[in-house]
Amino acid sequence: MDKTYQPEQIESRWYQRWEADNRFAPSGEGKPYSIMIPPPNVTGSLHMGHAFQVTIMDTLIRWRRMQGHNTLWQVGADHAGIATQMLVERKIATEEGKTRHDLGREAFIDKVWEWKQESGGHITRQLRRMGASVDWSRERFTMDDGFYKAVQEVFVQLFDDDLIYRGKRLVNWDPTLLTAISDLEVENRDQQGQFWHFRYPLADGVTTDAGHDHLVVATTRPETLLGDSGVAVNPEDPRYASLVGKFVTLPLVGRRIPIVADEHADMDKGSGCVKITPAHDFNDYEVGRRQTLPLINVFTQDARILERAEAYDIQGRPLPDIDPTLPAKYAGLDRFAARKQLVADMYAAGLLEQVETVNNTLPYGDRSGDIIEPLLTDQWFVAVEKLARPAIEAVENGDIQFVPKNYENMYFAWMRDLQDWCISRQLWWGHRIPAWYDKAGNVYVARSEAEARDKHGLAADLTLTQDDDVLDTWFSSGLWTFGTLGWPEKTPELETFHPSSVLVTGFDIIFFWVARMIMLTLKFTGEVPFKQVYVHGLVRDGQGQKMSKSKGNVLDPIDLIDGIALEDLVEKRTGSLMQPQKAKAIAKATRDEFAGGIEAHGTDALRFTFLSQATTGRDIKFDMGRLDGYRNFCNKLWNASRYVLMNAEGEDCGVSLEGQDNNEVELSLADRWIVSRLQQTEAQVTRAMEDFRFDHASQALYDFVWNEYCDWYLELSKPVMWDDGASPAAKRGTRRTLVRVLETILRLAHPMMPFISEEIWQRVAPLASKAAGDGSESIMNQPWPQAEEARIDEAATRDIEWVKDVIVAVRNVRAEMNLSPGKPLDVLLTKGSPGDRERLEANRPFVAKLAKLARIEWLEDPEQAPLSATQLVGEMEVLVPMADLIDKDAELARLAKEIDKQDKLIGGIEKKLGNESFVAKAPEAVVEKERGKLADFHAARTLLVEQRDKIAAM
């Protein structure tokens, strides 16, 4: 092995080898275990959340593969309707100076496919960098032919079952992209705005109880006044009880609108009166539905004022009796220009009561950056009530389990308050809705135009036009677990791997994706899509802030793997920012945090860092210090493996070519101990993995490898390996233990750290007769370690702990006395039990070698002890004679400091025990524990005083 661990030299090599050897495909044997990757956007690149999620899924799939399961990790990408269309439109505009309308729909779609072939695989290349052992031979795309067939089939069946309908409803509308968007694509931003208070004149000579001829309403969106269809007051508000059922005259428009009683009006907020604009506000829409108010739309699709309003009832049917007249001066004005003009006109008319500055929240489109409008448009909807009931029951009865369980409450809260789902988008890229219209506007839903004609008996000469809209990407991704396996065909893969075993996802899409998958999968397969949902938190920066380009705190996982120079990192974080001051601040913060740039850490260190912080459901504060620490862990494992190989390669390791043990071995105490601790670690890691506690699994592995195998066992092996007097059987036993434990460590580590474990395993496995040594076998196909309770040796553990305590005691004396680590010392043990003496005789070589001792002896009479530095191991004293070793004055000063420390500890306990209230109220066990501590402190002080007196007498 190379002297230094260089991940860049092994990671790409091993991934290419695994993929070439088809290691990721299902084995066809064992119990099925499947994970469907949450399909990343085809336009995307790997961010920290992706990298974290991929690490968890790959850890699970590699672990289950090693357990002998027939594993499938299904890979694929989402066509990302809005993002992809925007990207290709910009590309065409830059390169050809054209719009998609210049090209036409068919030619534009060809351009998108062309882009997809050339550049759409960026994120899949990055998945490979993360070590994702997905079955690339089964890679799917939500726009491939098979998936399109599944999408069509679901749409048609839902329509035929009256679960899909077309209607005029209020949706999130992006005036720049000219399409409806989902709630997930809306970014709510806090900012400072204005609150305009307007007077609405009461009609028909009516006045309020206070004698006013008007009501005061307030709004943050004055331009929507033109579409008001009512004013609401609270039914419990005595100020306006007499006005319910009366009318106001809508300012500037002149339309009479009713005063209605509705709990939406807050008596304690403002005047207690609320303008109701059902066609331009989601809350008002619900009021309009309850109060049977008309929906009056005053906006074009690009958020300009219409020449004439459009009036509908709550079912979306035109209301010809409502006067659609709007003031001509506003026609064609952009919404914000109209706002400015309308406020000025209200002021001029004496109808502006006051203007407040307030903090409010505005919805922005995450793609366009434009302010989103609630807009009344014709859209396709899924009626979700019938689909939701079985989806709720599946979680209630345990067919689907959330981990952590508390996320079930979030799921239930959403599912029990569902609104019908808008599934149409006004885009060109996506699954075109399988519906056709004749000139009269009649709609025919079918899988093709020919089927539509046949299904409805239409004349051959009747002109049909397909719906221009496409389906929401969440609709197609809702079929992911079964659509990727070949549905609607009854494929062997569908039979074998569905339902899938676990879904790994963030809490933020439980409703948008998880719930919809459950509803659609139950409807079309009769099965749940997955048996467990592991919900993870978000990856945040070290200060707990969400990573975003605007904050300049984004970390690229590939940069953490490969490293990046400081100035390149600064450019990456500030290059897209338009404001010089903000860019300057982010550049400074980046230089302060990463003075030397980011060094290369390798994939395994990054994965282990993620796993170490993967506490169930909680957000992660990504810690660069941990990443550095786990790179050091990789180095530690590498160097430990080099030691083992140097001592084992070309030597008799006690295992025959057939893998059978050679009986001529002698296991040392250290050998028996490390094998025993390995069994416990195997059980601990497995249990943690089963509980999705990746943080516990990684910590258990780390502690065993670093603190026990490397720091202690390798050191304890040296007296055997380097002692010419050790028997061949003893050397053989220690070599066998070195190799076998390391080989098992590598298998335990493999799901978490696939690259370094494979690289080292290829060298170690032949020594343990686990592989031929020609690279034809892989660690990923080896069995997962299973703990053997019979090999747990509690006596060996107790003995080794004694040896470690004695060695640590001597090392503590060296540190306290400032003695050279290499200086041979004489050590005496005294006041111990017969068991202590037996342990000394049995383990003298270990203790002497590791503690760097000239000699170590048992002192029968403690009174004969020379002046010594003393440490306690239980009741036994470890004495290091101080003659010619210490500076008398310095040691007296140190002892005085230690005695003072004990005095303070004793004083604190005595004060607590002298408190009658504490003694009376505290549990007896607690009081006894304090008394025991007091006795220990007194004993320690007595020893220190004795040592001080002896040194003073020198």
N, C-alpha and C positions, 0 to 999 in steps of 0.2 A: 504493500500500500504506500501511496505517496505520504511524505512526512506531514503535509498539511492538508486539511479538509478544504477542497475547492468545489463547491456545489455546482458552479457553472459548467464544470467539465463532466459532471456525471448526470445532471438532470435531463438535458435534452437527449443524451445518448440512451438513457434507460427508457424514457417515454417512447422514443421511436422504436426501440426494441419491443416493448410491450405491445404497442399498436401493431407492429409487423407480425408479431406472434399471435395476434388475435386473443390476447389474454383477457380482454374486457367483456367478451361475449359470454352469454349464459353457458354453463357447463352441461346443462341437460340432466344433471343429477342433483338429488337432494330436494329439500323443501323449498318452494319458490320464495324469493324475497326480491321485491322490486321497488324502485324509487323512480318517479317521473320528475325530471329536472324542471323547475319553474322556468319556462322558456324565456331566455333573455331576448331583448329587442335585437332584431337583425342589424339595426343601426348602431348598437351600443358598443361600449368598451367596458372592460372589467373595472368595477369600482370596489371599494372596500367591503360594501355589503355583499356584493356578488362573491368576492373571494372568501369571506367568512362563511357564507351559505354553502359554497362549493366544498370548502374544507369539511364541514359537518357531514354533508351527504357522502363525500368520498370516504371519510372515516367510517361511516356506517356500512357502506357497500363493501369496502375492503374487509372489514371485520366479519360481516356475514358471509362473504365469499370464503374466507379462511375457516369459518365454522362449518363449511360444507354445504351451504345453501346454493340453490340454483339461482344466481343473482342476475338481475337486469337493472342497469341504470340507463333509463331511456333519455336520450339527448335530443334536443331540437331547439328551434328559434321561432320567435313570434314575428309576424310580418310588420308589426308596429305601424298601423295605418297612417296616423298623422305624422309621426316622426319621419318615416321613410318618404312619404310624399313631399314633405317640406324639404328634406335633404336633396332629393332628385330635382325638385323644382328650382332650387337655388343653383344646383350644378348646371342645369340647362340654361338658366338665365345668365350665369357667368360665362359659360363656354360658347353658347349659341345666341345669346341675347333674345331668347324666346320664352314664352310662357307655355304651360301645359295646354292652354286653349289654342295656341298657335299650332301645336302638334296634333291635337285631337286625342280622344281617350285611348284608342287602340295603340297609337304610336307612343303615347306617354307611358302606357303600361309596359310596352316593349323596352323603353328606356329604364324603367325600374328593374325589370328582370336582368337587363344588361348590367346595371350597377350591382345588383345582388350577386351576380356571378363573379364580378371583378373585385368588389370591396366588402361584400356583406358577411365575410367569414372572419372578421377581425376578432370578435369576441370568442369564437370557437378556438382560434389559435391561442388566445389567452387562457382558455379553460385547460388546454394542454399544458401550459406553463404551470398551472396550479396542481398538476398531477391528476386531474379528473379521470377516473377509470370508467368513463361512459362507453357504451357500445356504439362506436362511431358507424358501424355498418348499418345501424338502424336509425341514423339521424333523420329527423323529421323537420318539416317546415310547415307552418300553419297555412301556407298557400300552395302546398304541393297537391297533386291531383287527388290522391287518396283522402287527404284531409278535407279538401273542397267537397268531395262526395259526402263525407260525414256531416259537414256543416249544412249542405243542402238538405240532406235527409232529415236532420233535426228540425230545421226551419219548417219544412213542409209538414212534418208530422205534428209539430206544435200548432201550426196554423189550422190543420184539419181537426185538431182536438180543441179548437177555440181558446188556445193558450197564447196565441200571437194575434195581435190586431193592429190596425193602422188608425191613428187618431191624432187630433189636434190637441197637443198638451204643452205645458210649460216645461222647457228644458234649459240646461246651461248652454248658452250660445256664444260662440267665439266670432265676433264681428270681423276679425281679420282673416281667419281661416274659413269663415262662412260654413261652419258645421256645428252640430251639437257635440258636446264633449261630456265625459263622465265626471263625477265628483272627484275622482282620483287625479284628474288632469287639471283640477282647479287648485290654485295656490292662494290661500287667504293671507293677506298682508295687512299688518296693523299700520295705521298712519293717521295723520291729523287731517280732519276735514271740517266741513261746516254743516250746521243744522239750521235750516231756514224755517221760520215760523210764519205761516200765511193765514190770512183771514178768509174764510169761506162764508159768503153772505147767506143767511137763512132766507129761504124762499117763502112766498105767500104771507109776508108780513109777520111771521112768527118771531118771537124773541126768546132768549134764555130766561131762566128764573131770575138771573141777575140783571135782566133788562138789556142784554147785548143783542144786537141784530146779526151776529156772526158767530161762527165757531173758529177756534184757532187750532190748526193742525201743523205738525212739524215734519220735515222730510230732509233727507240727505241727498235726494235725487229729484230736484224740482221739475226736470223735464218730463217725468212720468205723470205729473199732474194732468197732462192732456188726456191720459187714459184712465183717470179715476172713474169708478162706477159706484162709489159709496163712501160714507164716513161712518166709522164704527165708534161706539161708546160702550163702556162696560155696563152690563145689565144691572149691576149692583150700585152704579154711580148715581146718587140722588140728584146731582146737578143737571143731568140730562134726561132723566126718566120721562119727562113730558115731551121730549123731542123725538123719541123713537117712533119711526114711521113717518116723520116729517121729512122735508127736503132742504138741501142747500143748492145754490146755483154755482156750478163749477166756474171759477174765475177764468177769464180770457176765452173760454169756450162757450159758456152760456147754457150748458147742459144741466138739467135738473137731475140730481142724484140723491138717493135716499140716505137717511140716517138709520143705522141698524144697531141692534144690541148684540155684542159679541165679546166673549172673554178675552179675545186677542188684545183688546184695548186695556191698557194699564192705567187704573185710576190715579196712581201715584206718579206717573211719568208725564211731564209736561202738562198740557191742558186736560189730558185724559181722552182726547179725541184723536183718532187715527184715520188718515186717508187710505182708502182701499183701492189698489190698482191690480186686479187679479191677473191681468195679462203680462205684468212686468215685475212680479215679486212672488216668491214661493209661499211665504206666509199669507200674503193677501189672496193668493190662489185658493188656499184652504178656506179662508173666510168667505170668499166668493162662492165656493162650493156649498158651504153651510148655509149661506144667506141667499142663494140663488141669484147672485149678481151677474150681470153680463161681463164678458171678457172683452176689453176694448184695447186692441193693439194699435200703437201709434208709431212703431219703428219699422224701418226696412231691415233687411238682413245685415246690412253693413252699418246699422245703428244710426240711421238718419231719420228725420221726421217725415212721415207719410203725408201726401197731399190730403188724403181722406183716410180716416180711421177704419179699422176692420173690427166688426162686432160679432161675437159668437156667444153661444150659451156654453155651459160647463161641459157638454158633450162635444163641443167643437162645431156645432151647427150654426150657420150664418143667422144673424138676427137683423133682418131688413128693416124692422120698425125703428131701430135706433139711428138717430141722425149721426152720420159719420163725419160731419163737417169739423175741420180743424182750422185755426187761424192761418191764413195763407202766408203770412210773414215767416212762419217757421218751416214751411215745406222745404225739404231737401237739406236742412241744416244738420250738421253733425250733432250728436247728442249733447256734447259739451258746449258747443256754440249756442245750441238751443237753450241750454241751461242758463247761460249768461244773459241771453236776450229775455228769457222768461222772467228771471229775477228782476231785471231792470223794469220790465213792464208791470210786474206786480208792485214794485216800489212806486212807479209812476201812478198806479191806480190807487195808491194808499192802502194796499192789501198786504204789505210786508210788515209784520209785527216786530220781529227782531231776528238777528243772526247770531248764532252761537258757534264758537270753535270747540270741536269735540274730537276725541280719539275714536276712530271707528275702524272697521275691517272691510277691505275691498277684495273681491275675488278676481284673480288674474289667471289667464290661460298659461299653463306652464310651458307651452310650446311657442305661442305667439307673443306672450308678454302683454296682451291687450286685456282691458277690463271686461270681464264676462257679463253678458246680459241675460237675465231670465227672459226668454222669448217664446211666444206662442207659435209653434210650427207643426207641420204635419210630419209625424214620425211613426216608426214601427215600435211596438211595445210588447214585452212578455208580461202576461198576467201571472203574477208570481204566487198568489195566495194558495192555489192547489199544489203547486210545486214545493212550497215552503213547509207544509205540514209534515210530509214524510222526512224532509231534511232535518227538521227539529227533532222528530222522534228518533232518528238514527243516532243523534248525540245523546238524547235523554236515556236511551236504552243501552248505551255503551258500545254500539256497533262501531262508532267512531269515538276515539278518545283524544282529548286535547292534552298536550304536555307543554307548560303547566296547566293543570285542570282549571284554574281560575279564568282562562281565556274562553271557556265554555260560556261564561256569563256575558262576555262581550258578544259572542256569537248569538246567544239567545236574544239579547237586547235588540240586535239588528233584525234578526229573523222574525221577531214578533211585531215589528213595526215597519214592515216592508211597503215600499211604493212600487208600482209597476215599473219595469226596467226598460228604459229607452235603448234600443239596440241598433238603431240606424244612424249612419254618419254620412254627411254630404261630401264624400271624398270619391276619388277614382281608384285608389289603391286599396284593395281589400276584397272580401267575398261579396260580390254583387248580389243584391237581394233577389231571390228567385221568384219574382212577381212580375206579371205583365199587365198592361193596361190597354183597353181599347179607347177610341176617341171619346166615348161617353164617360170615361173615368172608371169603368168597372174594372175590378182587380181580379186576376187569376193567378193563384199561387201553384207552382208546379216545379219539378226538377229541370224542366226544359220547356221551350216554347211549344215544341211538338206535343209534349205531354199535356201542356195547358190546353191546347186545342182539343186533344183527344178526351181529356178528363171532363171538359165542359161542353163538348160537342159544338165547337166553334167552327164557323165557315172558313174555308181555306183562304177566301179573299178578305177576311176581316183583318185589318191592320192591328198588330200588337206591338207595343213598345215596352222594353224591359225597364224596370225601376232603375233610376240612375244611382240610387244610394247604395252604400256598402254596409256591411255589418260591423258593429263595434267589435274591436279585437278581443274584448273580454268574453264575447259570445263564443267565438271560435276556441279561445283558450279554455273555456269552460268544459270543452269536450276532450281535454288533453289526455286524461288517463286512459280513456277507451279509444279515442280517435287515433292515437299513435299506435295502437295495437291492431289496427285493421278494421275496426267497426265501420260500417254496418255488417261486414262479412264476419262470419263465425270462424275466426282464425285460431290456430293452435296457440299463438302468443296471447290472445285474449283469454283463452281458456286457462292458460298456465299462470299468467302474471297479473290478472285482474280479479279482485281488487288489489291495488298496490299496497305495499306494506306501511309506508310512512310518507307523509308530505312534510317537507322542511320549508318553512316560510316565515315571513315577517308578520307581525300583528297588524300592520297597516293595510294588508289586503285580505284579511279574513272575510270581509263581506264581498269585496269586488271580485275575488277569484275563488277562495275556498268555499264560500257558501254557494256560489253559482255552480261550481263543479259538483258539489253534493246534490243540488237540486236536479241538474241535468243528467248526471250519471245515474241516479236512482230512477229517474223517469225512463231512460232509454236502455239501461242494462238490468235494472232490478237489483243492482248491487251498489254498495257504497264505493266511492272512488279510492278510498284509502282507509286503513284501519286506525292509524294514529296521525295526529297533526302535531309536529314538534314546532312550537312557536318560539322564535328567537328575537332578541332585541335588535336595535339599530347600532351600528358602529359609529361612535362619535369620536371627536378629537380628545386629546389628553385633558382638556378642561371641561369635557362633557357637552360641548356644543355640537350641533349637527354639522356634518361636513357639507360645505357648499362652495361653489365657485365664487359666489358673491362675497363670502367671508374670507376667501383665500386660505382655507385651512384643509383643503382636500389633499389626501394622500393617495397616490397611485400604487396599488399592490405590486405592480411590475417594477416600479422604482425601488420598492423595499426589497424585492428579490435581487434585482441586478445592480442597484445603486444608481445614484444620479448626482452630478456635480451641482454645487450650490447655485451657480448662476443659471443653469438649466432649470433647476427647480423654481427659482424666482420667476423666470420667464414663463414657465408653465402656469404658475399661480396668478400672474398679473397680465399675461398676454391678451386675454379676452376682456379685460376691464377698460372701460372708456374713460373713467374719471381719473385724472392724473394723481390727485391727492389720495384717493383710495388705493390706487396701485402702489403709490409710494409707501403708504402705511403698511400694506401687506408685504411689500418687499423687505421693509425693515424688520417686521415681525418674523419673517421667514429666515432672514440672515441671523437674527438673534437666536432662533430656535435651532437652526441647522447650520452652525458656523462652518462646518467642514463638509456640507452636503450630506447625503445619505450613503453610507457604505453598503456594499452588497451583503445580503444576509442569506440568500438562498430560499427556496420554496419551503423546505422542511422547517426552518426556523420560524417563518411567517405562519405556517399552518399550526405549529405547536403553540405559538403565541395566541392565535385565535382560540384554540381549544382550551388553553389555560384560563381564558376569560369567559368561556361559554357557560355562564351560570344561566339556568333556565329562565327564559323570558325577560331578562334584564338587559338594558342597554349596556354597551361596552365602551368604556373610556380607553381608547387604544393607547397603549403605553410603549413608547419607543425604548424605554429602559428594559422592559420585558423582552422586547425583540432582540436587543443586544444580549440579554442574558440567555436566551434560548439559542442564539447563534453560538454562544460559548458552550452550551449544553451539547450541541452537535459536535463541536471541537472535542469536548470531553469524551464523548462516545467514540469518536474517531481515534483519539490517542489511546484510549483503553483497548480498542480493538487491535491497534498496532502492537501493543504490549503482549496481548494474548497470542497474536500470530507469530511474533518473534520467538515466543516460548513454546509454541505448539507445532508450527509448520515443520515438517520433516522429522517430527518426533512421534513417539508412541503415545497416543492419547487415550489408550485403554478401550478403544472401540474397534471391533473387527470390521472388515470390509462389508460384511453383511449387516452391519449395524448392531451386532450383538455385543453386550458388555464383555470385556476381558476380566475374568474374575481376579486376576492378579493385580488388584488395585487396593490401595489403602487410603481411606478418606480422612483427612485431618479434621479437627474440630471446626476450622474455618470453612472447609468444604461442606460439612454437614449443615453448618449454620446458614450459608448462603443459599443452599438448595432449599432449606426450610423456609427462609424468607421469600424465596422466589415463589413458592407455592402460595403463600399468603398474598403476595403482590398480584399474581395471576388472578386469584379470586377477587381481589379488590378492584382491579381494572375491569374485569368482566362484569362485575356487579354494577359498577359505575356506568359502563357503556349501556347496559340493559335499562338503566334508569335515565338515560340521556344526560348524565352528569359528566360531560366531557372535561369539565374543569377538574373534577375529582379523579378521573381516569388519568389525565395527563400529569397531575400532581403526584399520584401514586407511582407512576412510572419514573418520573423525574427523581423523586426521593430515593427510590430503590437504586436506580442507575448511578446517580451522583453520590449520594451519601453512604450507600452500603456496598454496592459492587465496586465502584471506582475508588472511593476514599478509604474503604476498609478492606474489602476482600482482596483486591489486587495487592495491597500492601501486605496482608496476611499470607498471601501466596508466595511472596518473595523468600521468606526464610526456608521454605521447602524447595522452591525452584532453584535457589542460588546456593543451597547448602550441599556441599559435596558429601556430607555424611548422611543425607536423607536417603532412604531406601528407594530403589527403582519403583516399587509398588506405590510409595507415597508420592513420588514425582508424577507417576502415571495417573494416580487418582486426582491430583491437583490439576494436571493438564486437562483431564477429562471434564472436571468441574468447570474450569475456566471456559472451555469451548462450549460445553452444553448450556451453561447459564447464559453466555453471551448469545448463542444462537437463539435461545428462547427470548431473551431481551429483544432481539431484532424482530422476532415475530410479534411480540407484544407491541413494539413501536411501529410496525409497518403501516397499520391503518392511519396513524397520525403523521408519520414521517416516512413516506414511501421510498424516496430516492436513496437517502443515506442507508436505510435498512437493507435495501436490495443490493447496493454496492458492497457493503461489508458482508452480507450474508453469502454472497457468491464465493467469498474467500473462506468463510468460516464453515459453511455447510458441509463441504467435503470432509473436514476434520471430524465432524459429528456424524458422518455417514448419512447426511440428509440430502445430498445431491452429488452428481458425478463430477462436478467441477468444470464442466465444459459450457456452462451458461444455458444448457437446454431446459433447465427448470427455473422457476421463479419463486421468490418468497411469497408472492401474493397467492399462490396455489398451495401453500403449505398449511397444515392444520393449525388452528388457533390453540394456543397453550391452554391446557386444562389442569387445574390444581389437583394434586393428589394429597389428600389429607394424611395418608400414611407416611408421607415424607416430611411432615411437619415435626420438627425436633425441638421441643420446648427446652430440653436440658441443654442442647447445644446453644440455643439462644441465650439462656441464662449465663452459660460459661463465657460466651463471646462478649456479652455485655460487661462481664467482670473484667475481661482482658482489656476491652476498650476503655473502661473507667480508669484502670491502673495507668494505661498509656496516656490518657488525657490528663490524669493527675500529674504525671511527670512533666508533660508538656506545659501544664499550667505553672509548675514551679520554674521551669526554664524561662517562661515569659515573665513571670513576676520578678525573678531574680536577674533578668536580663542575661541569661546564660546562652551561649552559642548552641543552636540546634544540633550541631554535629559533635559537640563535646561529650565524650563518654562519661557517664555518671555511675556512681554506686547508689543503689537503692535498697532500703530495708523496709520490710512489711512487718507490722506487728499489731497486737490487740484484736486480730480477726478471729474468725471461727475456724474450726477444723476444715470446713469446706473451702475457705479461702486458701488455706495452706495446700490442700489437695489441688486446687486450681493452679496455684503457683507452680507446683512440681510438674503438672501436666502441660503447662503452657509457657514454661520458662523461655524457650527459644523465640516464640512469637513476641513476648513482652520485651525481651532483651533487644531483639532486632529492631522492632518498630519504635521503641522508646530510646534507642541509641544508648544502651547501658553497658558499662564495663562488667558489672555483676549485679545480680538481684538475689537477696537472701531473706530468709525468715528470721526475725529477731524474737527469741523466746521471752526474754525479760525486757519489757518496755522501759524499766528503770535504767537499763544499761545503754539506752539509746544515746548516741552522741548528739551534739547540737545539730539540729536538722530543720530544714523547711518541711512543713507538714501539709498533707492533703488527706481528706477523708474519702474512703470508698465504703459506704455503709458505716459499720463500726470499725473497720480496719483503717489503720493509719499507714499512709505511704510517706516514708521518711527519706529525704535526700540530705545526707550529711553535708554541712556547710563549711567545714574546715577548708580553708584555702579557696573557697568558691565565692565568698561574698564580701561586700563592703559593709563593715559592722554598722557604721553610722547610718548609711542608706537603708539597711535592712531594719534597724530600729525605728527609723522614721516611717517606713512602710507599715511595720507592725502597729505602730501607734495609730496610724490612719485606719487600719483594719479594725483595731479595738474600738476606736471611736465610732466606726460604722456599726459595729455590733451593739454598742451602747445605745445608739439611736433606735435600732431595731427593737432592742429589749424594752426601751422606754415606751415605744409606741404600743407594743403588745400589753405591757403592764398597765398603761393608761386605759386601754380598751377593757381589760379584765377587771380593772378597778372601778369601772362604770357599772353600778348596780343594775341600772336599767338594761344594759346590754346583756349582762349575765342572766337576768331574769326573763328577758323576752326572746333572746336568740335560741334557736334549736340547740339541744344538748350536744349534737354532733359538731356544730359550728364552734361552740365554746371549747369542746375538747380539742378540736383542731388548733385553735389559738393557743391553748395550753401546751400542746405538743410543739408548736413552733417556738414558744418561749423557752421550753427546755432545750431545744436544738440550738437556739441562739446562745443560751448560757453555756452549753457544752463547747460550742465553737469559740466563744470568748475565753473560756478557761484554757483551751489549747493555745490560743494566740498569746495569752498572758504567760503561759509556761514557756513558750518559744521566745518571747521577748526577754524573760528573765534569764534564760540560758544564754542568749546572745549578749546580754548586758554583762554577764559574768565572764565572757571570753577575755 
